[in-house]
Amino acid sequence: MEASRTELRDGRTAVLRPAVPDDAAAITKYVNIIGAEGRFVLRERATWTIDEERRTIAAADGRQAVFFVAEIDRRLSGLINLTRGRWAKDAHLAEFGMSCLPDCRAIGLGTALLTRGIAWARSVGVRKLTLEVFGTNDRAISLYRKMGFIEEARLPGQYIIDGRPVEGVIMALWL
Ligand SMILES: CC(C)(COP(=O)(O)OP(=O)(O)OC[C@H]1O[C@@H](n2cnc3c(N)ncnc32)[C@H](O)[C@@H]1OP(=O)(O)O)[C@@H](O)C(=O)NCCC(=O)NCCS
């Protein structure tokens, strides 16, 4: 899998490429930044050591699981990780999570990362891409709808964020 370049709306260029084990420290730091925001993703902090993350990335073989990172000016600025079902019954399915750094949002980076993720899913024969998003996450839901995802279910009160119940929204794209 090769690196690709994308022009963003603010004039910067992002390089998208599969993660390598040497990205482990940057990814761990990145996950802590996104987690500390507290509003968009379930994970509040990285729960692994850098060595464990190195092994996780090394184990992502590009067929069962893959991590794509986006770099802007050599800084890790976005991430998508996709994991395919491991059994015959769910091998047609892949779940994913994605994010961009706060100062790299709404300029097309998420669209570029998800486009790359969808292309990967197609290339390995995945038929259905699925994810869960907080019902309060308007920008993420807009991105998924724009890319053709449909809502499959809304789970009332699935999460409590800042003391308020928040729906879990299950979305899917058939490929
Ligand atoms: C969700 C996220 C990955 C989207 O990536 P992004 O780079 O910001 O998205 P893009 O710039 O590619 O915009 C995607 C679409 O979202 C919509 N959008 C952009 N800004 C928006 C806003 N402020 N409110 C609502 N929708 C918005 C537009 O439809 C846009 O498409 P368009 O630019 O072609 O019109 C990113 O905002 C992010 O990291 N958010 C925090 C972490 C997160 O929520 N992860 C997903 C958890 S399920």
The ligand as an SDF file (V2000), in Angstrom:
LIG
                    3D

 48 50  0  0  0  0  0  0  0  0999 V2000
  -15.2470   13.7060   12.3650 C   0  0  0  0  0  0  0  0  0  0  0  0
  -13.9590   14.0700   11.6620 C   0  0  0  0  0  0  0  0  0  0  0  0
  -13.0820   12.8280   11.5140 C   0  0  0  0  0  0  0  0  0  0  0  0
  -14.3260   14.5830   10.2510 C   0  0  0  0  0  0  0  0  0  0  0  0
  -13.1610   14.9510    9.5910 O   0  0  0  0  0  0  0  0  0  0  0  0
  -12.9960   16.4210    8.9700 P   0  0  0  0  0  0  0  0  0  0  0  0
  -11.6710   16.4740    8.3500 O   0  0  0  0  0  0  0  0  0  0  0  0
  -13.3070   17.4290   10.0060 O   0  0  0  0  0  0  0  0  0  0  0  0
  -14.1380   16.3970    7.8710 O   0  0  0  0  0  0  0  0  0  0  0  0
  -14.1290   17.0660    6.4160 P   0  0  0  0  0  0  0  0  0  0  0  0
  -13.4530   18.3970    6.4480 O   0  0  0  0  0  0  0  0  0  0  0  0
  -13.6190   16.0810    5.4380 O   0  0  0  0  0  0  0  0  0  0  0  0
  -15.6780   17.3320    6.2580 O   0  0  0  0  0  0  0  0  0  0  0  0
  -16.5660   16.2910    6.0790 C   0  0  0  0  0  0  0  0  0  0  0  0
  -17.9880   16.8050    5.9670 C   0  0  0  0  0  0  0  0  0  0  0  0
  -18.4720   17.1380    7.2520 O   0  0  0  0  0  0  0  0  0  0  0  0
  -19.4050   18.2280    7.0980 C   0  0  0  0  0  0  0  0  0  0  0  0
  -18.9580   19.2790    7.9950 N   0  0  0  0  0  0  0  0  0  0  0  0
  -17.7990   19.9570    7.9940 C   0  0  0  0  0  0  0  0  0  0  0  0
  -17.7680   20.8100    9.0250 N   0  0  0  0  0  0  0  0  0  0  0  0
  -18.9270   20.6600    9.6880 C   0  0  0  0  0  0  0  0  0  0  0  0
  -19.4800   21.2340   10.8580 C   0  0  0  0  0  0  0  0  0  0  0  0
  -18.8100   22.1720   11.5470 N   0  0  0  0  0  0  0  0  0  0  0  0
  -20.7010   20.7950   11.2630 N   0  0  0  0  0  0  0  0  0  0  0  0
  -21.3710   19.8590   10.5800 C   0  0  0  0  0  0  0  0  0  0  0  0
  -20.8830   19.2700    9.4680 N   0  0  0  0  0  0  0  0  0  0  0  0
  -19.6870   19.6680    9.0350 C   0  0  0  0  0  0  0  0  0  0  0  0
  -19.4430   18.6040    5.6490 C   0  0  0  0  0  0  0  0  0  0  0  0
  -20.5020   17.8790    5.0440 O   0  0  0  0  0  0  0  0  0  0  0  0
  -18.1330   18.0810    5.1810 C   0  0  0  0  0  0  0  0  0  0  0  0
  -18.1120   17.7700    3.8330 O   0  0  0  0  0  0  0  0  0  0  0  0
  -17.7870   18.9380    2.7590 P   0  0  0  0  0  0  0  0  0  0  0  0
  -16.6180   19.6660    3.3000 O   0  0  0  0  0  0  0  0  0  0  0  0
  -17.5020   18.1930    1.4920 O   0  0  0  0  0  0  0  0  0  0  0  0
  -19.0020   19.7800    2.7260 O   0  0  0  0  0  0  0  0  0  0  0  0
  -13.1710   15.1790   12.4050 C   0  0  0  0  0  0  0  0  0  0  0  0
  -13.9500   16.3600   12.4610 O   0  0  0  0  0  0  0  0  0  0  0  0
  -12.7510   14.7740   13.8000 C   0  0  0  0  0  0  0  0  0  0  0  0
  -11.6510   14.2900   13.9990 O   0  0  0  0  0  0  0  0  0  0  0  0
  -13.6050   14.9740   14.8180 N   0  0  0  0  0  0  0  0  0  0  0  0
  -13.2680   14.6090   16.1890 C   0  0  0  0  0  0  0  0  0  0  0  0
  -13.0990   13.0880   16.3490 C   0  0  0  0  0  0  0  0  0  0  0  0
  -14.3420   12.3670   15.8530 C   0  0  0  0  0  0  0  0  0  0  0  0
  -15.4400   12.8490   15.9990 O   0  0  0  0  0  0  0  0  0  0  0  0
  -14.1330   11.1660   15.2650 N   0  0  0  0  0  0  0  0  0  0  0  0
  -15.2510   10.3780   14.7740 C   0  0  0  0  0  0  0  0  0  0  0  0
  -15.8590    9.5680   15.8660 C   0  0  0  0  0  0  0  0  0  0  0  0
  -17.1820    8.5230   15.2690 S   0  0  0  0  0  0  0  0  0  0  0  0
  1  2  1  0
  2  3  1  0
  2  4  1  0
  2 36  1  0
  4  5  1  0
  5  6  1  0
  6  7  2  0
  6  8  1  0
  6  9  1  0
  9 10  1  0
 10 11  2  0
 10 12  1  0
 10 13  1  0
 13 14  1  0
 14 15  1  0
 15 16  1  0
 15 30  1  0
 16 17  1  0
 17 18  1  0
 17 28  1  0
 18 19  1  0
 18 27  1  0
 19 20  2  0
 20 21  1  0
 21 22  1  0
 21 27  2  0
 22 23  1  0
 22 24  2  0
 24 25  1  0
 25 26  2  0
 26 27  1  0
 28 29  1  0
 28 30  1  0
 30 31  1  0
 31 32  1  0
 32 33  2  0
 32 34  1  0
 32 35  1  0
 36 37  1  0
 36 38  1  0
 38 39  2  0
 38 40  1  0
 40 41  1  0
 41 42  1  0
 42 43  1  0
 43 44  2  0
 43 45  1  0
 45 46  1  0
 46 47  1  0
 47 48  1  0
M  END
$$$$
